[in-house]
Amino acid sequence: MSDNLCEMSLQQTLSLLHLTDLALRDICCKRFTRDTLYQEVLGKVLGGKGRRGPASIFLVFQDASGVLQPGRVFHMKDGSLVERSDEIALDPLSGYAVNLLEAQSQEEVVLVNWADSYESIEDFQSYFHPAVKNFISSPIINFIICRISGEVPGAIVAINYPGKATTYDAEVLKSMAVVIGSLQTISDEVQETEKAFRYTIEALARACEAAEEDTGKHIQRVNRYAGALAANMGLPNDFVETVSFSAQMHDVGKIKIPASILLKNGPLDDAETALIRMHPVYGRQILGDSPRLQVARDIAISHHENWDGSGYPNRLAGENIPLAGRIVKLADVYDALRSNRSYKTPLTHQATLSIFRNGDERINPEKHFDPVLLGVFFKIEHIFDKIYESFNVNPAN
């Protein structure tokens, strides 16, 4: 193999190692899906834009009983985008499935160029699943199979290297198999940790709502409203996901407020009002210093700040108020107006819209809400109504 091809193979391997390093560096906050993981890794190895690599990759995994699951073919589109096939099911008794399972049982990779074992390229095609051939569309001239180890074993089939598939290509593929196996195992473990983390946060949020009416429904709705607002502002997906989960922590500080004040049937006196206005501060204290809870802390401390600086606890104004806090403020006010409380009856969606347009004795939309957010709200107000009704047992008349 030429020095140039060796150099390209080395660069691909280094690229994979760099990707692994980046993933491990922020693994605690990166909630990648398997599809995202595959596409990031495959994009480093597939040929295109001067890179040496296979034209296509078939990726397949086994279930706990050892049966091959449906796989997918990935390849480059327009030299950069990873395109994938529909799922391709494998008959466990077919020669193709048997060959894959046999390859997985070997420690080393299996490398085959058509001229090594077949008299013609046409005869060579019989080795491959019809759906794989259809998606690739061009004749298959070579392939390398490599086992993926880990808790969920599988196999990579790299297809159609330029010229001949080589042992150097096989080494790069083995590196990719290690990367996928390692990151997939770590990703699965992180997902389990994430589930436990979310369950704990949700339990805390429910505990904070337990003293009030409409237990649990309010925080679910506010999550959904906040997610809808963030998504329709065109914000990054990670931020939308974080806000739509963290919004439920907006009133976590109320756990330190006596139920007799939270449920008081009538106006609060000055001392009670001052105590209620401490719940954003308590919320920030409860949420601590974890980087994972930064957005939740922003929401807890700032969701009662007003655009004109007249809110509490810090009288922040304009864009000095964290964006997540501005989003949840609007969501929280909408739900409060729609909901039944000990001191008020629920409003209809139309009555709530009227207050968001014209204000009332407590709410001044122009002074209290981010004007951009308010504009987005009016564009999607029907979504808010649907969210409220989907979680509400006793809608307003």
C-alpha positions in Angstrom: 0.0 0.0 0.0 1.3 3.5 -0.8 2.6 5.9 1.8 -0.3 8.2 0.8 -2.9 5.6 1.6 -1.2 4.7 4.9 -1.3 8.4 5.8 -5.1 8.6 5.0 -5.7 5.5 7.1 -3.8 7.0 10.0 -5.7 10.2 9.8 -9.0 8.4 9.9 -7.9 6.5 13.0 -6.7 9.7 14.7 -10.1 11.3 13.8 -11.9 8.5 15.5 -9.7 8.8 18.6 -10.4 12.5 18.7 -14.1 11.9 18.5 -13.9 9.4 21.4 -12.0 12.0 23.4 -14.6 14.7 22.8 -17.4 12.3 23.7 -15.8 11.2 26.9 -14.9 14.8 27.8 -18.5 15.9 28.0 -20.2 12.5 28.5 -22.0 13.7 31.7 -24.0 16.2 29.7 -24.1 14.8 26.2 -27.3 12.8 25.7 -26.6 11.5 22.3 -28.9 8.9 20.7 -27.5 5.8 19.1 -28.4 7.2 15.6 -26.5 10.4 16.4 -23.5 8.3 17.7 -23.5 6.1 14.6 -23.7 9.0 12.2 -20.9 10.9 13.9 -18.6 7.9 13.9 -19.5 6.6 10.4 -19.0 10.1 8.9 -15.3 9.9 10.0 -14.7 6.6 8.1 -16.9 6.6 5.0 -15.2 7.7 1.8 -15.8 11.1 0.3 -14.1 14.5 -0.2 -10.7 12.9 -0.7 -10.9 10.5 2.2 -10.2 6.8 1.7 -12.9 4.6 3.1 -15.8 2.3 2.1 -18.6 3.7 0.0 -21.2 2.1 2.4 -21.4 0.5 5.8 -23.9 -2.0 7.0 -24.4 -2.0 10.8 -26.2 -4.7 12.7 -26.5 -5.8 16.3 -27.6 -8.8 18.2 -30.3 -9.1 20.9 -29.7 -10.7 24.3 -30.5 -14.2 22.8 -27.9 -13.7 20.1 -30.4 -13.2 17.2 -29.4 -10.5 14.7 -31.6 -7.5 14.8 -32.6 -5.5 11.7 -29.7 -3.5 10.5 -29.2 -0.4 8.3 -26.9 0.6 5.5 -25.2 4.0 5.7 -23.4 5.9 3.0 -22.3 9.4 2.0 -24.6 11.7 0.1 -23.2 14.7 -1.7 -19.8 13.9 -0.2 -20.7 14.8 3.3 -24.1 13.7 4.7 -24.6 10.3 6.1 -27.7 8.7 4.5 -29.3 5.6 5.9 -31.5 2.9 4.5 -34.7 1.6 6.0 -34.2 -1.2 8.5 -33.2 -4.5 6.8 -34.4 -7.7 8.5 -32.2 -10.8 8.3 -33.6 -14.3 8.1 -31.5 -16.1 10.8 -31.3 -19.2 8.6 -30.1 -17.3 5.5 -26.5 -17.6 4.4 -26.0 -13.9 4.9 -27.0 -14.0 8.5 -24.9 -17.1 9.1 -21.8 -15.5 7.6 -22.3 -12.4 9.8 -22.6 -14.5 12.9 -19.5 -16.5 12.0 -17.6 -13.4 11.4 -18.6 -12.0 14.8 -17.2 -15.2 16.4 -13.8 -14.4 15.1 -11.3 -12.1 16.8 -9.9 -10.7 13.6 -11.7 -9.0 10.8 -12.8 -10.8 7.6 -11.5 -9.1 4.5 -12.7 -10.2 1.0 -12.0 -8.7 -2.5 -14.2 -10.3 -5.2 -11.3 -11.7 -7.1 -10.1 -13.6 -4.0 -12.9 -16.1 -4.0 -15.2 -15.5 -7.0 -14.8 -15.9 -10.8 -16.8 -12.7 -11.5 -18.3 -9.6 -9.9 -21.7 -10.9 -10.8 -21.2 -14.2 -8.9 -19.9 -12.1 -5.9 -23.2 -10.3 -5.5 -24.9 -13.5 -4.3 -23.1 -13.1 -1.0 -25.2 -10.1 -0.1 -28.7 -9.4 1.1 -31.0 -8.1 -1.7 -32.0 -5.0 0.3 -28.4 -4.1 1.0 -27.5 -4.4 -2.7 -30.6 -2.4 -3.7 -29.7 0.5 -1.4 -26.0 0.5 -2.5 -27.2 0.3 -6.2 -23.7 -0.2 -7.6 -22.0 -3.7 -7.8 -20.2 -4.7 -4.6 -16.5 -5.4 -5.3 -15.1 -5.9 -1.8 -16.0 -5.8 1.9 -14.6 -6.0 5.4 -16.5 -7.4 8.4 -15.5 -6.5 11.9 -17.0 -7.5 15.2 -18.4 -4.9 17.6 -17.8 -5.9 21.2 -19.6 -4.7 24.3 -22.9 -5.3 26.1 -24.7 -5.1 22.8 -22.5 -7.0 20.3 -22.8 -6.5 16.6 -20.9 -6.3 13.3 -19.8 -3.7 10.8 -19.7 -4.6 7.2 -17.7 -2.0 5.2 -18.5 -2.2 1.5 -16.8 -1.0 -1.7 -13.4 0.4 -0.8 -11.8 2.1 -3.8 -9.6 -0.4 -5.7 -8.9 -3.2 -3.2 -9.8 -3.5 0.5 -6.5 -3.7 2.4 -5.2 -4.7 5.8 -4.7 -1.0 6.6 -8.4 -0.4 5.9 -9.2 -3.3 8.2 -7.2 -1.7 11.0 -9.2 1.5 10.6 -12.4 -0.5 10.7 -11.3 -2.2 13.9 -10.7 1.2 15.4 -14.2 2.2 14.5 -15.7 -1.0 16.0 -13.9 -0.2 19.3 -15.2 3.4 19.2 -18.8 2.3 18.6 -18.7 -0.5 21.1 -17.2 1.7 23.8 -19.3 4.8 23.3 -22.5 2.7 22.9 -21.8 1.0 26.3 -21.0 4.3 27.9 -24.1 6.0 26.3 -26.4 3.2 27.6 -25.0 3.6 31.1 -25.3 7.4 30.9 -28.9 7.0 29.8 -29.7 4.8 32.8 -28.1 7.4 35.1 -30.1 10.1 33.3 -33.3 8.2 33.9 -32.5 8.0 37.6 -31.6 11.7 37.7 -34.8 12.7 36.0 -36.9 10.5 38.2 -35.3 12.2 41.3 -35.9 15.7 39.9 -39.5 14.9 39.0 -40.1 13.5 42.5 -38.7 16.7 44.0 -40.9 18.8 41.7 -44.0 16.8 42.7 -43.1 17.2 46.4 -43.1 20.9 46.0 -46.5 20.9 44.4 -48.1 18.4 46.9 -49.5 21.1 49.2 -51.3 22.9 46.3 -54.3 22.0 44.1 -53.8 20.3 40.8 -50.9 18.2 42.1 -48.4 17.4 39.4 -50.5 18.7 36.5 -49.2 22.2 36.8 -45.6 21.3 36.5 -46.3 19.0 33.5 -48.1 21.7 31.7 -45.4 24.3 32.4 -42.8 21.9 31.0 -44.8 21.5 27.8 -45.6 25.3 27.4 -41.9 26.1 27.9 -40.8 23.5 25.4 -43.3 24.8 22.8 -42.1 28.4 23.3 -38.4 27.5 23.1 -38.9 25.3 20.0 -40.9 28.0 18.2 -38.2 30.5 18.9 -35.8 28.4 16.8 -33.5 27.7 19.7 -31.0 24.8 19.7 -32.6 21.4 20.3 -30.4 20.8 23.4 -31.7 24.0 25.0 -35.3 23.2 24.1 -35.0 19.8 25.7 -33.3 21.2 28.8 -35.9 24.0 29.3 -38.8 21.6 28.7 -37.5 19.4 31.5 -36.1 22.0 33.9 -39.2 24.2 33.8 -40.9 22.0 36.4 -38.3 23.2 39.0 -39.5 26.8 38.8 -41.3 26.6 42.2 -39.0 24.2 44.0 -38.3 26.8 46.6 -41.9 26.6 47.7 -41.0 23.5 49.7 -39.8 25.9 52.4 -43.0 27.9 52.4 -45.7 26.8 55.0 -48.8 25.2 53.4 -50.9 27.6 55.4 -49.6 30.4 53.3 -49.6 28.6 50.0 -53.2 27.6 50.5 -54.5 30.8 52.2 -58.0 31.6 51.1 -57.7 35.4 50.8 -55.0 38.1 50.4 -51.6 37.7 52.0 -50.4 40.2 54.6 -47.0 41.9 54.1 -45.0 39.3 56.0 -46.6 36.5 54.1 -46.0 38.2 50.8 -42.3 38.8 51.8 -41.9 35.1 52.6 -43.6 33.9 49.4 -41.2 36.2 47.4 -38.3 34.3 48.9 -39.1 31.1 47.1 -37.0 31.9 44.1 -34.0 32.3 46.4 -34.8 29.1 48.2 -35.1 27.4 44.9 -31.7 28.4 43.8 -30.2 27.3 47.1 -32.0 23.9 46.9 -30.7 23.2 43.4 -27.1 23.8 44.5 -24.1 24.2 42.2 -24.3 21.2 39.8 -23.6 22.3 36.2 -26.3 19.9 35.1 -28.9 22.1 36.9 -27.7 25.4 35.6 -30.8 26.0 33.5 -33.1 24.9 36.4 -31.3 27.4 38.7 -31.8 30.2 36.2 -35.5 29.3 36.0 -35.9 29.1 39.8 -34.3 32.4 40.6 -35.7 34.5 37.7 -39.2 33.3 36.7 -40.7 36.2 38.7 -38.6 38.9 37.2 -40.3 41.4 35.0 -39.1 42.8 31.6 -39.2 46.3 33.0 -37.2 45.5 36.2 -40.2 45.6 38.6 -40.1 41.9 39.5 -38.4 39.9 42.2 -36.1 38.9 43.9 -33.3 40.8 42.1 -35.3 43.4 40.0 -33.5 42.2 36.8 -34.7 43.8 33.6 -34.7 43.0 29.9 -32.1 40.5 28.6 -30.4 40.5 32.0 -33.1 38.1 32.9 -32.0 34.6 31.8 -33.8 33.5 28.7 -35.0 30.3 30.4 -36.5 32.3 33.2 -38.3 34.6 30.7 -39.8 31.6 28.9 -41.0 29.9 32.1 -42.4 33.2 33.5 -44.8 33.4 30.5 -45.7 29.7 30.7 -46.3 29.9 34.5 -48.5 33.0 34.3 -50.6 31.4 31.5 -51.2 28.2 33.5 -51.9 30.2 36.7 -54.6 32.1 35.0 -56.1 28.9 33.5 -56.0 27.0 36.8 -58.2 26.7 39.8 -56.7 28.1 43.0 -57.9 28.6 46.6 -58.1 32.3 45.9 -59.5 32.3 42.3 -61.5 30.5 39.7 -60.0 29.2 36.4 -60.2 31.4 33.3 -61.0 30.2 29.8 -58.3 30.3 27.1 -60.0 33.3 25.5 -60.2 35.2 28.7 -56.5 34.5 29.4 -55.6 35.7 25.9 -57.4 39.0 26.6 -55.2 39.5 29.7 -52.1 38.7 27.7 -53.2 41.4 25.2 -54.7 44.0 27.4 -53.5 43.2 31.0 -55.5 43.4 34.2 -55.0 44.7 37.7 -52.0 42.4 38.3 -50.5 41.8 34.8 -49.1 44.3 32.4 -48.0 42.3 29.3 -45.8 45.1 27.9 -43.9 45.6 31.2 -43.8 42.0 32.4 -43.0 39.8 29.4 -40.2 39.7 26.9 -41.9 41.2 23.8 -40.3 38.6 21.4 -41.6 35.8 23.6 -45.0 37.4 23.8 -45.1 37.6 20.0 -44.2 33.9 19.7 -46.9 33.1 22.3 -49.6 34.7 20.2 -48.5 32.7 17.2 -48.8 29.4 19.0 -51.5 30.2 21.6 -53.7 27.4 20.3 -50.9 24.9 21.3 -51.1 26.3 24.9 -54.8 25.7 24.9 -54.4 22.1 23.7 -51.7 21.4 26.3 -53.8 22.7 29.1 -56.9 20.7 28.1 -54.9 17.6 27.6 -53.8 17.7 31.3 -56.9 19.2 32.8 -59.7 17.1 34.4 -62.0 20.0 35.1 -61.8 22.6 32.2 -63.1 26.1 32.7 -66.6 26.7 31.3 
